[in-house]
Amino acid sequence: MIRYAYTIRLEPGGLDEYVAKHGEIWPEMVAELKACGIQVLTAFHHEGTLYYYTEAADPDSWQRLWQGEVQARWANEFTSLIAFREDGTLDTNELTEVWRLETGA
């Protein structure tokens, strides 16, 4: 299992609609995530930035998802809610894991 974390910056005022759309995630999107080996997706929010924590079956899981047609359609639903950089790329950053503790509790 691979742990991966990243940020996505939202456009001002976009959080409520972003959350609402994810509350109605398409069954085909869930199936695509599963087929690509993505097991866990968790999003946190703070001051206009989403912090995602994910767990995937292997290092290529996300690459398989991003290359798919279902993900492309899903991402298109969010273009007005997510911030983009001046060069047109998504305003996102990978996060580096620096510490983890599993207590076995």
C-alpha positions as a LaTeX table, in Angstrom:
\begin{tabular}{lrrr}
\hline
Residue & $x$ (\AA) & $y$ (\AA) & $z$ (\AA) \\
\hline
Met1 & 0.00 & 0.00 & 0.00 \\
Ile2 & 1.24 & 3.47 & $-0.96$ \\
Arg3 & 0.35 & 6.58 & 1.05 \\
Tyr4 & 0.17 & 9.81 & $-0.91$ \\
Ala5 & $-0.85$ & 13.32 & 0.14 \\
Tyr6 & $-1.33$ & 16.53 & $-1.80$ \\
Thr7 & $-2.99$ & 19.93 & $-1.66$ \\
Ile8 & $-5.47$ & 21.61 & $-3.98$ \\
Arg9 & $-6.25$ & 25.30 & $-3.70$ \\
Leu10 & $-9.89$ & 26.26 & $-4.17$ \\
Glu11 & $-11.30$ & 29.39 & $-5.72$ \\
Pro12 & $-12.82$ & 31.70 & $-3.09$ \\
Gly13 & $-16.34$ & 30.55 & $-2.20$ \\
Gly14 & $-15.92$ & 27.16 & $-3.90$ \\
Leu15 & $-15.88$ & 24.91 & $-0.85$ \\
Asp16 & $-19.61$ & 24.32 & $-0.38$ \\
Glu17 & $-20.17$ & 23.29 & $-4.00$ \\
Tyr18 & $-16.99$ & 21.19 & $-3.99$ \\
Val19 & $-18.22$ & 19.30 & $-0.92$ \\
Ala20 & $-21.74$ & 18.95 & $-2.35$ \\
Lys21 & $-20.45$ & 17.45 & $-5.61$ \\
His22 & $-18.32$ & 14.96 & $-3.71$ \\
Gly23 & $-21.35$ & 14.04 & $-1.62$ \\
Glu24 & $-22.94$ & 12.89 & $-4.87$ \\
Ile25 & $-19.89$ & 11.17 & $-6.35$ \\
Trp26 & $-20.76$ & 9.20 & $-9.46$ \\
Pro27 & $-20.89$ & 5.42 & $-8.99$ \\
Glu28 & $-18.74$ & 5.09 & $-12.12$ \\
Met29 & $-16.11$ & 7.34 & $-10.52$ \\
Val30 & $-16.05$ & 5.16 & $-7.41$ \\
Ala31 & $-15.71$ & 2.09 & $-9.64$ \\
Glu32 & $-12.85$ & 3.73 & $-11.53$ \\
Leu33 & $-11.03$ & 4.61 & $-8.30$ \\
Lys34 & $-11.40$ & 1.02 & $-7.15$ \\
Ala35 & $-10.28$ & $-0.39$ & $-10.51$ \\
Cys36 & $-7.15$ & 1.79 & $-10.39$ \\
Gly37 & $-6.30$ & 0.53 & $-6.89$ \\
Ile38 & $-7.12$ & 3.69 & $-4.95$ \\
Gln39 & $-8.42$ & 2.43 & $-1.63$ \\
Val40 & $-8.78$ & 5.54 & 0.57 \\
Leu41 & $-9.38$ & 9.22 & $-0.17$ \\
Thr42 & $-9.69$ & 11.70 & 2.67 \\
Ala43 & $-9.93$ & 15.47 & 2.22 \\
Phe44 & $-9.40$ & 18.12 & 4.87 \\
His45 & $-9.91$ & 21.86 & 4.45 \\
His46 & $-8.21$ & 24.91 & 5.90 \\
Glu47 & $-8.43$ & 28.49 & 4.63 \\
Gly48 & $-9.11$ & 27.73 & 0.97 \\
Thr49 & $-6.79$ & 24.77 & 0.66 \\
Leu50 & $-7.79$ & 21.11 & 0.52 \\
Tyr51 & $-5.37$ & 18.60 & 2.01 \\
Tyr52 & $-5.83$ & 15.12 & 0.58 \\
Tyr53 & $-4.57$ & 11.90 & 2.12 \\
Thr54 & $-4.82$ & 8.77 & $-0.01$ \\
Glu55 & $-3.89$ & 5.12 & 0.07 \\
Ala56 & $-3.36$ & 3.19 & $-3.13$ \\
Ala57 & $-2.42$ & $-0.33$ & $-4.11$ \\
Asp58 & 0.75 & 0.63 & $-5.98$ \\
Pro59 & 2.76 & 3.66 & $-7.13$ \\
Asp60 & 1.05 & 3.71 & $-10.55$ \\
Ser61 & $-2.53$ & 3.78 & $-9.25$ \\
Trp62 & $-2.89$ & 7.55 & $-9.58$ \\
Gln63 & $-1.31$ & 7.61 & $-13.03$ \\
Arg64 & $-3.83$ & 5.04 & $-14.25$ \\
Leu65 & $-6.68$ & 7.12 & $-12.85$ \\
Trp66 & $-5.50$ & 10.43 & $-14.35$ \\
Gln67 & $-5.23$ & 8.83 & $-17.80$ \\
Gly68 & $-8.84$ & 7.63 & $-17.76$ \\
Glu69 & $-11.91$ & 9.13 & $-19.40$ \\
Val70 & $-14.06$ & 8.97 & $-16.26$ \\
Gln71 & $-11.53$ & 11.02 & $-14.27$ \\
Ala72 & $-11.34$ & 13.57 & $-17.10$ \\
Arg73 & $-15.11$ & 14.07 & $-17.02$ \\
Trp74 & $-15.14$ & 14.21 & $-13.21$ \\
Ala75 & $-12.34$ & 16.80 & $-13.14$ \\
Asn76 & $-14.21$ & 18.90 & $-15.69$ \\
Glu77 & $-17.04$ & 19.27 & $-13.15$ \\
Phe78 & $-14.66$ & 21.14 & $-10.82$ \\
Thr79 & $-12.81$ & 23.56 & $-13.10$ \\
Ser80 & $-14.75$ & 26.58 & $-11.82$ \\
Leu81 & $-14.13$ & 25.61 & $-8.18$ \\
Ile82 & $-10.43$ & 24.82 & $-8.25$ \\
Ala83 & $-7.65$ & 27.39 & $-8.58$ \\
Phe84 & $-5.22$ & 27.25 & $-11.48$ \\
Arg85 & $-1.79$ & 28.82 & $-11.76$ \\
Glu86 & $-1.02$ & 31.51 & $-14.32$ \\
Asp87 & 0.40 & 28.85 & $-16.68$ \\
Gly88 & $-2.94$ & 26.98 & $-16.62$ \\
Thr89 & $-1.81$ & 24.09 & $-14.43$ \\
Leu90 & $-3.75$ & 22.99 & $-11.39$ \\
Asp91 & $-2.66$ & 24.77 & $-8.21$ \\
Thr92 & $-1.67$ & 21.61 & $-6.37$ \\
Asn93 & 1.38 & 20.40 & $-4.47$ \\
Glu94 & 2.54 & 17.02 & $-3.26$ \\
Leu95 & 3.05 & 16.69 & 0.47 \\
Thr96 & 6.01 & 14.80 & 1.91 \\
Glu97 & 5.37 & 12.43 & 4.79 \\
Val98 & 7.73 & 13.28 & 7.62 \\
Trp99 & 6.36 & 11.23 & 10.51 \\
Arg100 & 3.92 & 8.40 & 11.14 \\
Leu101 & 2.97 & 6.38 & 14.20 \\
Glu102 & 0.85 & 3.25 & 14.26 \\
Thr103 & $-0.01$ & 2.18 & 17.79 \\
Gly104 & $-1.86$ & $-0.98$ & 16.87 \\
Ala105 & $-4.75$ & 0.09 & 19.13 \\
\hline
\end{tabular}
